[in-house]
Amino acid sequence: MGPSSRSSAGVWLVLATAGALLAATAAIAQRGPATISVDEIRPGMRGHGLTVFRGTEPERFDVEVIDVLHNFRPDQDLILARTPHPILNRAIAVGGMSGSPIYFDGKLAGAYAYGWPFGIEPVIGITPIENMLVEMRRPVRGDSFPGAQPLAALRPRRGEAPAAGPASRLAGLPPYRGGARTAFDPIRAHRARLGLDRAPGPMQPVPASTPVMLGGFTDDAAALLGEELAPFGLHTLQAGGGQRRGGSAPSSFIDGGAIGVQLIRGDINATAIGTVTHVGGRDRVIAFGHPMMNAGEIGLPTSTARVLHIFQSSARSFKIAEGLEPNGTLVHDRQSAIVIDTDLQAATVPVHIQLNGIEGAPRTEWNVEVAGHRLLTPLLVFSALGNAVKATSADQTDVMYTARYRVDIEGHGPVELSDRGYMSAGPADARTLAGLRLFDLIDAAYGNPFEESRVTGIDLTLDVRFARDTYEIVDASVPSTEVDPGSDVDVRVVLQRFDEPPTTRTVTVHVPERAAGETLQLEIEPGSRVRVEEPEARDLGDIVEAVRDRFPDTSVVTSLKMPTRGLRFRGHVVRSLPRSALNALHRVSGTGPGRPFVTYVRRSVDVGAIVTGSAQINLNVRETPRER
């Protein structure tokens, strides 16, 4: 055999050996880590844990078993242990260490996960690895993560062809049927259903708190977001949290490394911080050792993270950290762990906010991505909007505004709307911002009962003008409160414009003959406050049209409340029915004749400026008209 042949044989031997080693490594990965079961744990056993105290490299800390608490959670025990360490002796239980892997006899036992409020010794609870591995192997439903992209299509594994098209599991999201009106109702309703508004007792073991690092937030916006997320065990910290600029950053997860769950990223950031317990085979990672929100299949974007410092406090110690490289999707949020699929890129909602009319502001344009989820998206969009406005202008003064926005809804294209109005407390008036129809459209996308849909983008422009250019309804009167059935009544509406004398507008209201003998309530309101009776929706398009359909913001609307009732059917409305007809319809068996509503006779007059205030008059309708 010549030198060339021997050289070729050597190369093939090296390749064959490397291939065998890779195959063996893959087989070990498929079998999972070497583990030790709860049944093998004994008091006094000593081991170690891994976590990041600073930077991105995990460090060891000592662990000593106290005992095993059986049946701590449904089908889940808890290993009680001490963690003697110069930092942990003072910090006790540290938020952000959740998920730190714990080893005994060189085998993975579980994850650092629980602590006790106001503890004075470093005693923690460890979630057994058996429970976490069950969740890591748990499949996902085929329709849980709409809009997510399999990264294999963009980043094929060695020796594999790129995936052809989106995976079937990304087809769509079962509709959320909460029907919330404002930005916060969905998340509050979910908290109430889970009993999360009840605080734990002072001696109850609780998950080591999950810190959410806020970057670029104002104090007001941080406090509001913190109030909404606290019942889930998520504690917001105004400690930065933006992505690091420059320098190298790890792009892959490692056992004991820091992990971030990115709720908001971009010009502002909100990232929940924890620790990786184990990087398994088949692109799965387990972390935390307890739920983040206990939301099941949730689909939030995740990232690697860097720890800057462990802040030690008698109230609550925590890691100060920041997100680094986006990597994977949180696919399971369960009792014993969160599970990340590193081969899936979560869908997010890009949000662009442009503020006009605020001269000299250091920033008037904001770009962020928020997590796409039916529970969280409305709250996160509101937080981003409120923060952008507050950071741009904190003025507490009269403001006229026009909000123009485009909401991209999957399957329906862009929906464009505008709202006009007045804020008495400056541009960042939270109540006014929450009332924008933008949030009705978001709710329609995620909450409609007809089809799987979602929001794929939001573009909002807020034009503000520091002025009080409004008409306030200060009074209303009629020549007489005793009126004839079938007559027209002139309603004198007194409007007060700021720094000007009052002015009067007359609106003619018709009193139907069917109101004979009744006492009717007449309401005088701005058009923006009047809700038009709509037919029962047949599809998402009908819901969107119902959001569009309202009286102008510059109109005065008179609404005469009738004693009769109307019925809403799919696709049409019957606005007035005699009681006999209504009762007869309600006695019909089968699928039901429609939904009843109060009937109004309305008139609208445009006054050319934003209207505020309201008035009310009671009209007594005679049984028969007076003789002329």
C-alpha positions in Angstrom: 0.0 0.0 0.0 1.5 3.4 -1.0 1.6 6.5 1.1 -1.4 7.9 -0.7 -3.5 4.8 0.0 -2.4 4.8 3.7 -3.3 8.5 3.9 -6.8 7.8 2.4 -7.3 4.9 4.8 -6.4 7.1 7.7 -8.8 9.7 6.7 -11.6 7.2 6.4 -10.7 5.7 9.8 -10.9 9.2 11.4 -14.2 9.9 9.7 -15.6 6.5 10.7 -14.5 7.1 14.3 -16.0 10.6 14.3 -19.2 9.2 12.8 -19.5 6.5 15.5 -18.8 9.1 18.2 -21.5 11.4 16.9 -24.0 8.5 16.6 -23.2 7.5 20.2 -23.6 11.1 21.4 -26.9 11.3 19.6 -28.1 8.1 21.1 -27.2 9.3 24.6 -29.0 12.6 23.9 -32.1 10.6 22.8 -32.0 8.6 26.0 -31.9 11.8 28.0 -29.5 12.8 30.9 -28.3 10.5 33.6 -30.8 11.1 36.4 -31.4 10.2 40.0 -35.0 9.6 41.2 -36.7 11.0 44.3 -36.7 7.4 45.8 -32.9 7.5 45.8 -32.7 10.8 47.6 -31.6 10.6 51.2 -31.2 13.3 54.0 -27.7 14.5 54.2 -26.8 13.8 50.6 -24.5 16.4 49.1 -24.3 17.6 45.6 -24.1 20.8 43.5 -26.1 23.1 41.3 -25.3 25.2 38.3 -26.3 28.8 37.7 -25.0 32.0 36.3 -23.9 34.5 39.0 -22.5 36.9 36.5 -22.1 36.9 32.8 -23.1 33.9 30.7 -21.0 31.0 32.2 -22.7 28.8 34.8 -20.9 28.3 38.2 -21.2 25.6 40.8 -22.9 26.0 44.2 -23.2 23.4 47.0 -26.4 21.6 47.8 -27.3 19.5 50.8 -30.5 17.5 51.1 -32.8 18.1 54.1 -35.5 15.6 53.1 -38.3 14.9 50.5 -41.7 16.5 50.8 -44.1 14.0 49.2 -47.1 14.9 47.1 -46.2 18.6 47.2 -48.1 19.2 43.9 -50.4 16.8 42.0 -48.2 13.7 41.3 -45.1 15.8 42.2 -42.8 15.6 45.2 -40.4 18.4 46.4 -36.8 17.9 47.5 -35.9 20.2 50.4 -32.3 21.3 50.4 -29.8 23.9 51.7 -27.6 25.9 49.4 -24.6 27.0 51.4 -22.8 29.6 49.2 -21.3 33.0 50.0 -23.9 34.8 47.9 -26.9 32.5 48.6 -26.3 32.6 52.4 -27.3 36.2 52.2 -29.6 36.2 49.2 -31.6 33.1 50.4 -33.9 32.3 47.4 -33.1 34.2 44.3 -35.6 35.2 41.6 -34.1 34.2 38.2 -32.3 31.1 39.6 -35.5 29.0 38.9 -34.5 26.1 36.8 -30.8 25.9 38.0 -30.0 22.1 37.6 -29.2 20.2 40.8 -27.0 17.1 40.8 -26.3 14.3 43.3 -23.7 11.6 42.6 -23.1 13.3 39.2 -26.7 12.7 38.2 -29.4 15.3 37.5 -32.0 15.4 40.3 -34.1 18.3 39.4 -34.3 22.1 39.3 -34.0 24.9 41.9 -37.6 26.1 42.0 -39.2 27.1 45.3 -38.5 29.3 48.3 -40.3 30.6 51.4 -41.2 34.2 51.9 -39.1 36.0 54.5 -36.8 33.0 55.0 -33.5 33.6 56.9 -31.7 30.5 55.8 -30.9 29.3 52.2 -33.5 26.6 52.1 -35.1 25.8 48.7 -37.4 23.4 47.0 -36.2 21.3 44.1 -38.6 20.1 41.4 -37.8 16.4 40.6 -36.4 15.9 37.1 -38.8 13.1 36.4 -41.7 15.5 36.3 -39.8 17.9 34.1 -38.8 15.3 31.6 -42.4 14.2 31.2 -43.2 17.8 30.1 -40.2 17.9 27.8 -41.5 14.8 25.9 -45.0 16.1 25.8 -46.3 16.7 22.2 -48.0 19.9 21.1 -51.4 20.2 19.4 -51.3 20.9 15.7 -52.9 24.4 15.9 -51.3 25.9 18.9 -48.8 28.4 17.5 -50.3 30.4 14.6 -47.7 32.3 12.5 -44.7 30.6 14.1 -42.0 29.5 11.7 -40.0 26.2 11.8 -36.4 27.4 11.9 -35.4 24.2 10.1 -36.6 26.0 6.9 -34.1 28.8 7.5 -31.4 26.9 9.4 -31.3 23.2 8.2 -29.5 20.7 10.2 -26.3 19.2 8.7 -27.2 16.5 6.2 -30.9 17.5 6.1 -32.8 19.3 3.4 -34.7 22.5 4.4 -38.3 21.8 5.5 -40.9 22.4 2.8 -43.5 24.9 4.0 -44.9 25.6 7.4 -45.5 22.6 9.7 -49.1 21.5 10.2 -48.9 22.3 13.9 -48.8 26.0 12.9 -52.2 26.1 11.2 -54.1 28.4 13.6 -55.3 29.2 17.1 -58.5 28.1 18.7 -60.5 31.3 19.3 -60.5 32.9 22.7 -64.1 33.7 23.6 -63.6 36.2 26.3 -65.3 39.1 24.5 -63.4 41.7 26.6 -64.0 45.4 26.1 -60.7 46.9 27.3 -57.0 46.1 27.2 -57.0 44.5 30.6 -60.1 42.4 30.9 -58.8 39.2 29.2 -55.8 38.9 31.5 -57.9 39.7 34.6 -60.5 37.2 33.7 -57.9 34.5 33.2 -56.4 35.4 36.6 -59.8 35.1 38.3 -60.5 31.7 36.7 -57.3 30.4 38.0 -57.7 32.0 41.5 -54.5 34.0 40.9 -55.9 37.1 42.5 -55.6 35.4 45.9 -52.2 36.0 47.4 -50.3 33.1 49.0 -50.1 32.8 52.7 -47.0 34.0 54.5 -45.7 30.5 55.2 -46.7 28.9 51.9 -43.8 27.8 49.6 -44.0 29.8 46.4 -42.0 29.6 43.1 -38.8 31.5 43.3 -40.2 34.7 41.7 -39.6 35.2 38.0 -38.2 38.7 37.5 -39.3 40.5 34.3 -36.6 43.0 33.3 -38.0 46.2 31.9 -35.9 48.3 29.7 -37.0 51.8 28.4 -40.1 52.0 30.6 -41.4 55.0 32.4 -42.3 54.5 36.1 -46.0 54.8 35.4 -46.0 52.2 32.6 -43.8 49.9 34.6 -46.1 50.1 37.6 -49.2 49.4 35.4 -47.6 46.3 33.7 -46.3 45.1 37.1 -49.8 45.2 38.6 -51.2 43.1 35.8 -48.4 40.5 35.8 -47.8 40.1 39.6 -50.6 37.6 40.2 -48.8 35.2 37.8 -45.7 35.3 39.9 -44.0 37.7 37.4 -42.4 40.6 39.2 -41.4 43.5 37.0 -38.1 45.3 37.7 -37.1 48.6 36.3 -33.6 47.3 35.8 -32.9 47.6 32.1 -33.3 44.5 30.1 -32.6 45.7 26.5 -30.5 43.6 24.2 -26.8 44.1 24.6 -25.0 46.2 22.0 -21.7 44.9 20.8 -19.6 42.1 22.1 -20.1 38.4 21.7 -23.2 36.7 22.9 -24.0 33.0 23.3 -26.6 31.9 20.7 -27.3 28.5 22.2 -28.8 27.4 25.5 -26.6 25.4 28.0 -27.4 23.6 31.2 -27.3 26.2 34.0 -27.3 29.1 31.6 -29.6 32.1 31.8 -32.8 32.1 29.6 -35.1 34.9 28.8 -38.8 34.9 27.7 -39.3 38.0 25.6 -42.7 39.6 26.1 -41.7 42.9 24.4 -38.5 43.6 22.5 -37.3 46.6 20.5 -37.2 50.2 21.6 -38.6 48.9 24.9 -38.1 45.5 26.4 -39.8 43.2 28.9 -38.0 39.9 29.4 -38.7 37.3 32.1 -35.5 35.7 33.4 -34.8 32.2 34.5 -32.3 29.3 34.2 -32.0 26.4 31.9 -32.3 23.0 33.6 -31.4 20.7 30.7 -30.9 20.9 26.9 -32.4 17.7 25.6 -32.5 16.1 22.2 -35.0 16.9 19.4 -34.6 20.6 19.9 -36.2 20.7 23.4 -35.0 22.6 26.5 -36.6 22.5 30.0 -36.3 25.4 32.4 -37.7 27.1 35.5 -38.8 24.0 37.5 -42.2 25.7 37.9 -44.7 27.4 35.6 -44.2 30.9 34.3 -47.9 31.6 34.0 -49.3 28.1 34.0 -50.8 28.8 30.5 -50.2 25.5 28.8 -49.2 25.7 25.1 -48.4 29.4 24.9 -45.9 30.2 22.1 -43.7 33.0 23.5 -40.3 34.0 22.0 -37.3 33.1 24.1 -33.6 34.1 24.1 -30.3 33.5 25.7 -29.5 36.0 28.5 -26.6 37.6 30.5 -26.6 38.1 34.2 -25.2 41.4 35.4 -25.6 41.0 39.2 -27.5 39.2 41.9 -29.3 41.8 44.0 -29.6 40.7 47.6 -32.6 41.8 49.6 -34.4 40.6 52.7 -37.7 41.1 50.8 -36.8 39.5 47.5 -33.4 38.8 45.9 -33.2 38.5 42.2 -30.9 38.4 39.2 -30.4 41.6 37.2 -30.1 40.4 33.6 -30.8 41.2 30.0 -31.9 39.2 27.0 -29.3 38.4 24.3 -29.9 36.3 21.1 -33.4 35.3 20.2 -33.6 31.5 20.2 -36.7 29.3 20.1 -40.2 29.3 21.4 -41.8 28.6 24.8 -44.2 25.8 23.8 -45.3 24.4 27.2 -45.9 26.4 30.4 -46.7 23.6 32.9 -46.7 22.8 36.6 -43.2 21.4 36.7 -41.4 23.3 33.9 -41.4 25.5 30.9 -40.4 23.8 27.7 -38.7 25.5 24.8 -38.6 24.3 21.2 -35.3 25.7 19.7 -36.4 24.8 16.2 -39.4 27.1 16.2 -39.5 30.9 15.8 -42.4 32.3 17.7 -44.8 34.7 15.9 -44.7 38.3 17.3 -46.8 41.4 16.5 -44.7 44.3 15.2 -46.0 47.6 16.5 -45.1 51.0 15.1 -46.1 54.1 17.1 -45.7 57.6 15.7 -46.4 60.7 17.8 -46.9 64.0 16.1 -47.4 67.5 17.6 -44.9 67.3 20.5 -42.1 69.7 19.6 -38.6 69.1 20.9 -39.3 65.6 22.2 -36.2 63.4 22.2 -38.1 60.6 20.5 -41.4 60.6 18.6 -41.2 57.2 16.9 -41.2 53.7 18.5 -40.9 50.3 17.1 -41.4 47.1 19.1 -42.4 43.5 18.8 -44.8 42.1 21.3 -45.6 38.4 22.0 -48.5 37.2 19.9 -50.9 35.6 22.3 -54.7 36.1 22.9 -54.2 36.7 26.6 -51.1 38.9 26.6 -51.1 40.9 23.3 -53.8 43.5 24.3 -52.0 44.2 27.5 -48.5 44.4 25.9 -49.7 46.7 23.1 -51.3 49.0 25.7 -48.1 49.0 27.7 -46.1 49.9 24.7 -48.5 52.6 23.6 -48.8 54.1 27.1 -45.1 54.0 27.7 -44.3 55.7 24.3 -46.8 58.5 24.9 -45.7 59.0 28.5 -42.0 59.0 27.6 -42.6 61.5 24.8 -44.9 63.9 26.7 -45.7 63.8 30.4 -47.6 67.1 30.2 -50.7 67.2 32.5 -52.8 69.6 30.4 -55.7 69.8 27.9 -55.0 67.9 24.7 -57.0 67.3 21.5 -56.0 64.0 19.8 -56.5 62.1 16.6 -55.5 58.4 16.7 -55.2 56.9 13.3 -54.3 53.2 13.2 -54.1 50.2 10.9 -54.5 46.7 12.4 -53.5 43.8 10.2 -55.8 40.8 10.9 -54.9 37.5 9.4 -57.3 36.5 6.7 -58.9 40.0 6.5 -56.0 42.3 5.6 -55.6 45.8 7.1 -58.4 47.5 9.0 -58.0 51.2 9.2 -59.8 53.4 11.7 -59.4 56.7 13.5 -60.6 58.1 16.8 -60.8 61.7 17.8 -61.2 63.1 21.3 -60.1 65.2 24.2 -57.9 64.4 27.2 -58.0 66.5 30.2 -54.9 64.9 31.8 -52.4 65.1 29.0 -51.5 62.7 26.1 -50.8 59.7 28.4 -54.3 59.5 29.9 -54.6 55.8 30.4 -58.4 55.6 30.5 -58.7 57.4 27.1 -55.9 55.3 25.5 -57.6 52.1 26.7 -60.9 53.2 25.1 -59.4 53.3 21.5 -61.2 51.0 19.1 -57.8 49.6 18.4 -58.3 47.2 21.3 -61.7 46.2 20.1 -60.1 45.1 16.8 -57.4 43.2 18.7 -60.1 41.5 20.7 -62.1 40.7 17.6 -59.1 39.0 16.0 -58.3 36.8 19.0 -61.7 36.4 20.5 -64.2 35.9 17.7 -66.1 32.6 17.8 -66.1 32.2 14.0 -62.6 31.6 12.7 -59.0 31.2 13.7 -57.3 34.6 13.4 -54.7 36.8 14.9 -53.1 40.2 14.7 -50.1 40.3 12.5 -49.2 44.0 12.7 -50.2 47.4 14.2 -49.3 50.8 12.9 -50.6 53.7 15.0 -50.1 57.5 14.6 -51.2 59.8 17.4 -51.6 63.4 16.5 -51.9 65.7 19.5 -52.6 69.4 19.9 -52.3 71.2 23.2 -55.7 72.9 23.3 -59.2 72.5 24.6 -61.2 72.8 21.4 -64.4 71.1 22.6 -68.1 71.6 23.1 -69.4 70.4 26.4 -73.1 69.6 26.8 -74.0 71.6 29.9 -77.8 71.6 29.7 -80.8 70.5 27.6 -84.4 71.5 27.8 -87.8 71.2 25.9 -90.7 73.6 25.8 -92.8 71.2 27.8 -92.2 67.7 29.2 -95.8 66.8 28.4 -95.9 65.8 24.8 -98.3 64.3 22.3 -97.8 60.9 20.6 -96.7 61.4 17.0 -95.4 64.9 17.6 -92.0 66.5 17.0 -90.2 68.0 20.0 -87.5 70.7 19.7 -84.7 70.0 22.2 -82.5 73.0 23.0 -79.0 71.7 23.8 -76.7 74.2 25.5 -73.1 73.8 24.5 -70.2 75.5 26.3 -67.0 76.1 24.4 -63.9 76.8 26.4 -63.4 80.5 27.0 -66.4 81.4 24.9 -70.1 82.2 25.7 -72.5 79.3 25.6 -74.3 78.5 22.4 -77.5 76.7 21.7 -78.3 74.0 19.1 -81.8 72.7 18.4 -82.4 69.1 17.7 -85.8 67.9 16.6 -86.9 64.6 18.2 -89.9 62.6 16.9 -92.1 60.9 19.5 -93.7 57.8 17.9 -97.4 57.2 18.3 -96.7 53.8 19.9 -95.3 55.7 22.9 -98.7 57.0 23.9 -99.2 56.9 27.7 -95.5 56.2 28.4 -92.8 58.1 30.2 -89.7 58.2 27.9 -86.1 59.0 28.8 -84.3 61.3 26.4 -80.5 61.1 26.6 -78.2 63.7 25.0 -74.7 62.5 24.5 -71.6 62.8 22.3 -71.6 60.5 19.3 -68.5 58.6 20.6 -70.4 57.4 23.6 -73.4 56.0 21.7 -73.4 52.2 21.0 -75.4 51.4 17.9 -77.5 48.3 18.0 -76.0 45.8 15.6 -77.3 42.5 14.2 -75.8 39.3 15.5 -72.5 38.8 13.8 -72.3 36.0 11.2 -68.5 36.1 10.8 -65.4 38.1 11.9 -66.1 40.6 9.1 -69.4 41.5 10.8 -67.6 42.1 14.1 -65.1 44.4 12.4 -67.9 46.4 10.8 -69.6 46.7 14.1 -66.4 48.3 15.5 -66.4 50.7 12.6 -70.0 51.7 12.9 -70.5 54.6 15.3 -71.6 58.2 15.2 -69.0 60.9 14.5 -66.9 62.2 17.5 -68.1 65.7 16.6 -71.8 64.9 16.8 -74.5 65.5 19.4 -76.9 62.5 19.5 -80.3 62.5 21.1 -81.5 59.0 22.0 -85.2 58.5 22.9 -85.5 55.3 25.0 -88.6 53.5 23.9 -90.8 51.1 25.9 -90.7 48.6 23.0 -87.9 46.1 22.3 -86.1 45.1 19.2 -84.6 41.8 18.2 -81.1 41.1 16.8 -80.9 38.3 14.3 -77.9 37.1 12.3 -77.4 39.7 9.6 -80.3 42.1 10.4 -82.1 44.0 13.2 -85.8 44.4 13.9 -85.7 47.7 15.8 -89.2 47.8 17.3 -91.7 45.1 18.1 -95.0 45.3 20.1 -94.8 43.3 23.4 -97.3 40.8 22.1 -95.1 40.0 19.1 -92.0 39.9 21.2 -93.6 37.5 23.7 -94.8 35.3 20.9 -91.4 35.0 19.3 -89.9 34.1 22.7 -92.3 31.2 23.0 -91.1 29.7 19.7 -89.0 26.6 20.3 -85.9 25.6 18.4 -82.8 27.7 17.9 -84.3 30.9 19.3 -85.7 33.9 17.5 -82.9 36.4 18.2 -81.6 38.5 21.1 -83.7 41.4 22.4 -82.4 44.9 23.1 -83.8 48.3 24.1 -85.1 50.3 21.3 -84.0 54.0 20.7 -85.2 56.7 18.3 -82.0 58.7 17.5 -81.1 61.9 15.8 -77.5 63.2 15.2 -76.3 66.8 14.7 -72.6 67.5 13.8 -71.3 70.6 15.7 -67.8 70.6 14.1 -65.8 70.0 17.3 -65.3 67.2 19.8 -68.2 66.9 22.2 -68.1 66.0 25.9 -70.6 66.0 28.7 -74.2 64.7 28.6 -77.8 65.6 29.7 -81.1 63.8 30.3 -84.8 64.7 30.1 -87.9 62.7 30.9 -90.9 63.1 28.6 -94.4 62.2 29.6 -96.4 61.2 26.5 -100.1 61.7 26.6 -102.5 58.9 25.9 -104.1 60.9 23.1 -103.0 64.1 21.3 -104.5 67.4 22.5 -107.1 68.9 20.3 -105.8 71.8 18.2 
